[in-house]
């Protein structure tokens, strides 16, 4: 149902490098670039970052929350590790989230601008 999403970032070049690293384990790469936007996806732009140089950092309880589907737990783990290596803050280490579903395996990060990004996969045999 959703074709694409976009979030605001203060530094497009730095954020593009950041998102390039953490989206790679999810199978996404840069597929479109404009002067104030970069689109990432598998074949077309599904996830956009848009420069808003006057944006103020968002507080812990603000910002977007975006969940991206991962193919497996290794991709979720790699997403989280890449984000931390690139300077993000963990908002939830990789692991089961039984409060959501007995099959829900996810990791959460908060980017430099306060957006909360999640990678999630659903395990068939989890209990």
N, C-alpha and C positions, 0 to 999 in steps of 0.2 A: 503494500500500500504506500509506503513512503519511498519516494524516489531518491531524495538526497537530504542531507542536513548540513548546516553551517554553524560555525561558532566564531566569535570575535577574538582576536589576539592583538596584542600591542606591538609585537615585533615580528613581522611576517617572515623575514629570512631565518631568524633563529627558530621560530615556531615551525617553519616548514621542515627544517633539519630534524627537529625534535619529533614531529609527527611522522616523518619519513621513517625514522628508526623504530618507533613503537607500533606503527601500522604494518610494517613489513611482515612480522610473524602472523598477521591476520590475512596475508595475501594481498595487501593493498600497496600501491605505489603512486607516485605523482603521475597524473594523467592529463592535467591541464594547469597552465600557469598564466596569470594575468598580473598586471602591475600591483594590484592590491589583494589578490586572491590566489590560492593554490587549491586545486581539487585532487583528491586521492580516491582511488578505487581499484577494482580488479580490471574492468574494461572501460568504464565511464566514471566520471566524478560522482561518488556517493557521499563523500565527506569533505566539506570545504572548510578552509580557514580563511577569514577575511580580516585584513588589517584595519584596526581602529586605534590609531596612535594616541588618541586622547582617553582611551579606556583606562579606568582605574582598576587595580587588582580587586577581585571580588573576595568577600569574606567566606569563611568556612561553610556557611549555610546558604550561599548564593551560587550563581553560575548554572550552567547547563549540566545535566546528567545525561550522558549518552552511552548506551550499551551497544557494543559491536559484537557480532557473533564470531566466535573462534571455531576452527575445525576440531580442536581437541585440547586436552589439558596442557600439552606441551606448548601449544601456541599461546594459551593464557599465561603460562609461566614466563615464556619468552617476552610477551607484551609487557608484563610487569617489570621484569628485569631490565629491558631496554628503556622503559620510561624512567626508572630510578637511575640508571647509568647516565641518562640525558638530563638529569636534574629535577625530575618530578618528585612529588611527595606521594608516598603510599597512602591511600585512603581505605585500604583493605588488602592484605596479602592474598595470594592465590589460595583457594581452598573451597571446600563445600559450603554452600549456603542453604542448609536444611530449612531455615525459616522461610525460604522462598519456594523450595521444592526439594524433594529427596534426590533429584538429579542435577541440581544447579551448582556448577563449578565456575567460580568467577574471581577476578581480581579488579581492584579499583585504584585509580591514580587521580591526583589533582594536578593539572598543568600549572604553569607559571601565572596564568591569568585567572585561575580559580575554577576553571571548568573541571567537572568530575567525569572521567572517561572510564568505562568498564569494558572488559573483555569477558565474554561468557560462553560456555559450552554446556551442553546437557548430556549427562552420562546415562547410558541405557541401563546399566546393571547396578547403579548406585543405590544404596539404601540409607 
